[in-house]
Amino acid sequence: MSGILDGKRILITGVLMESSIAFHTAKLAQEQGAEVILTAFPRPTLTERIAKKLPKPVKVIELDVTNDEHLARLEGLVRDELGGLDGVVHSIGFAPQDALGGNFLNTPFESVATAMHVSAFSLKSLTMACKPLFPAEGAAVVGLTFDAQYAWPQYDWMGPAKAALEATSRYLARDLGKENIRCNLVSAGPIGSMAAKSIPGFSELADVWNSRSMLEWDMSDPEPAGKGVVALLSDWFPKTTGEIVHVDGGLHAMGA
């Protein structure tokens, strides 16, 4: 039976744990017929170990999205492996510890700048590094966000970083639309991933979903968000760009 990503070549960042949205996106993408390549930083060996749990073997490329040399060599490495790309998944976010956990008013700009560079500007950097690999008929770029409309408990400077990511996606959609390159985001509810566990007081944030989401939310199940990403990578959203698709149990639509 054919899958919705048959014949697609997809680069996926951010596979660090089996519990991550990125891992489940890679797994679902393979099950839906895609060839997948992964990038990892700072520990490619960790990603290589986790990647062995995917249905098919994959190559892992070391990629620091803040390193211009890494970005410059990405095209050649991917071309050697897959020949080109039809889709890119941006699942990258980082903020120093002093930018999280209730320290918003005291965070130095250096830490804010790091959060912005890694979590937001990298969507543009990664997309442009991959752009020469896209076919003439276009491609899909999908990133992961955490609803930046609100000031969440403990999330602090990752909130403005996600707001910047969401704006960056819209501007990429604007400037790349003429080449049929679609740029969209999935806004997922909280998942008990490595990234989430690095946020001090994460359980307080997650409790919002336990009490208020319309659909029952399972923090241990990244698959719904992965399905959202795979759908946006497919040809089933041919005229959707600049969009944020919420996979959050409906919480974004609830009033106070």
N, C-alpha and C positions, 0 to 999 in steps of 0.2 A: 504494500500500500504506500502511495506517495505521501510525502510530508509537505508542509507549507513552506519549508526552506530548501526543498530539493534543488541541488545545483548551486546553492549559495555558499559563499566563502565569507566567514565571519571572524573578526578579531575581537576578543573579549579580554578586558582588563579586570583586575581585582579579585581573582580567584585565590583566596587565602585559606578558607575553611570550607568543609562540606556543607556547613550551615549557612553559607552566604548566598545571596541572590545571584551573584555572578556565577557560582558553581552550578546552580540549578538552571540558569540561563544556558550555560554551555551544554549541560546534559540534555535539556529539552531541544536545543538547537541541533545537536547530533541526532537525536531521536526523530527530528523532523526533516532530516536529510542534508543538513549543512556540514561542510568541512569547517573545522574550528582551529584557530590558533590562539594561544594565550600569551599575555604579557604579565610580568611580575616584577615587583620591587618592594622591599629591598632584599628579599630572600627567595630567589627563583627556585631553589631546591625544595622549599616548602610547597610551592605551587606544583612542582613536578611530582611530589609525593601525593598531593591531593588529586592531581589530574589522573593518576592511575585508577581512580574510582569512577572515571567517566566511561561511557560505553565503548569508546574508541580511543586509541592513542592520539595524543596531541603534542605538538612542539610548543615549548615555552621559551619566550624571548625576554631577556632582561630589559626593562624599560622604566627609567626614571623620567616622568613627564616634565620635570623641571630641568632636565639635562639636554641641551641643544644637540650634543653629539649623539646621544641615544635616539633622539627624534630624527636626526638626519639619516641614521643608518637603518631605521625601521623599514623604509620602503624596500631596500634591497633584500633584507632578511625575509620579509613577507613574500616578496616576489619570487624568491628562490624556492620557498615552501609551497605557496598556493597559486602563484601566477598573478594574482590580483585579489581584490576584496569587493564584496557586495554589501557589507555591513560592518559597523563598529559599535561596540558596547563600552560606554564610559562608566565604570563603576569604581571611581577613585575619589577618596575624600580623606583629608587629614587636617587636624588642627593640633598645635602643641597643647600640652596639658594646662598651661596657664591661660589658654583661651576658652576653657570649658569649665563646667562645674560650679558656676556662680561667681566667676571672677571677671565678668564682662566689663565692669567699670575700671578695672585695674590692668587689663591686658595691654602689654606694650605693642606698638605698631609692628615691630618685627614679627611677632607671633601672628598678628592679624594678616600681615602680608604673606606669610607662609601658608596660612589657611586658604587665602584667596588664590594664590598661585597654584597650589596642588588641587584644590577642590573645584575651582571655577575656570580660571584661565586655561587650565589643561584641556578643557573640552575643545577649545579653539586649537590649541597646539597639536593635540592628538588628531583631530579631524584634518587639519592641513597637512600633517605628516603622512596621513593615509590617503589623501585626496588623489595623488597621482596613480594610485592603485585601483581607483573606481572606474568601472566601464562607462562608455559614452551614454548608456541608457540610464545612468544614475545609481544611487546607493542610499542606504539608510543609516543614520547615526542615532543611537538611542542612549540616553544617559539616565542616571538614577538620582532622584532628589528626595528631600524630606520637606514637606509642605512649608514653604518660606513665607506664607501669609501671616504666620503667627509667631509670637515670642514664646518658645517652648521652655519648660523648666530645664535647667542645667545645660541646654544646648549652646547658649551664648554665641560666640563668634562663628560657629558653624552655621547659624541661622543666616546672617548676612552673606556668608560664603555660598550657601545654597540659593539665596536670592540672586546673587551674582551669576551663579550657574544657570538659573532659569532665564535670566535676561540674556546671557550669552547664547543659549540655545535658540532663543527667538531671533537674535541678530544673525546667527549662522544660518538659520532657516531663511531669513530675508536675502542674504547675500549669495547663498548657494542654490536657492530655488530654481534659478534660471538654468542650472545644470542638472536639474531633477535629483538633487541631493536633499533628502528629507531629514530634518533634525527634530527629534521629539524627546520627551522625558517621561519616565514613569515615576510618579510620586507614591512611594510605598509606605505602608505602616511600619511600625518598629519590628525589627527582626533581631533575635538574640545572636547576632554575628560578632566577630572579633571587633569590628569597627564600633558597634553599639556598646559592647562591654567596656570599651576604652573611655566612654563618657561617664564621668562621675555622676552618681545619682540617676543612672539610666532607668532604673526600676520606677522612679517617680514619674518619669515621662511616659513610660509604657503603661502605667496604671490608667492614664487617660483613655486608652483604648479599651481596657477591661470594663470600664463603666459607661462609655459613651458611643462606641461604634455601632452602626446600624446592624451590620452583619457580625457574627461572632468572629473575633480576630484571634488567630493562633500565632504567637510570636515565634514558635518553633517550626513554622512552615513557610519557607521562602518560595515555594513553587508558584503560588498565585502571581507574585510579582514577576517571577521568571517567565511565566506564560504571557504576561503583558508585554515584556520586552521582546519576546520571540514574535508575538503578533505584529508589533510595530516594525520589526525587521523584515517581515514578509511582504508579499505583494498585495495583501488584503487591506492595506491602508495606503493606496497609491497616491492619494491627494490630501493626506494629512501631514502637516508640518507646522512647526512652531507651537506644538500642542503639549500639554501636560496631562497625561492619563493617570487618574488616581486609582491605585490598587491599595485601598486603605480601609476596606470594610464600610466605606461611606462616611467616615468620620468628618471629612472635609466639608460635608454638606449640612452638618448639624449646627444649630444655633446654640448660643450660650444658655 
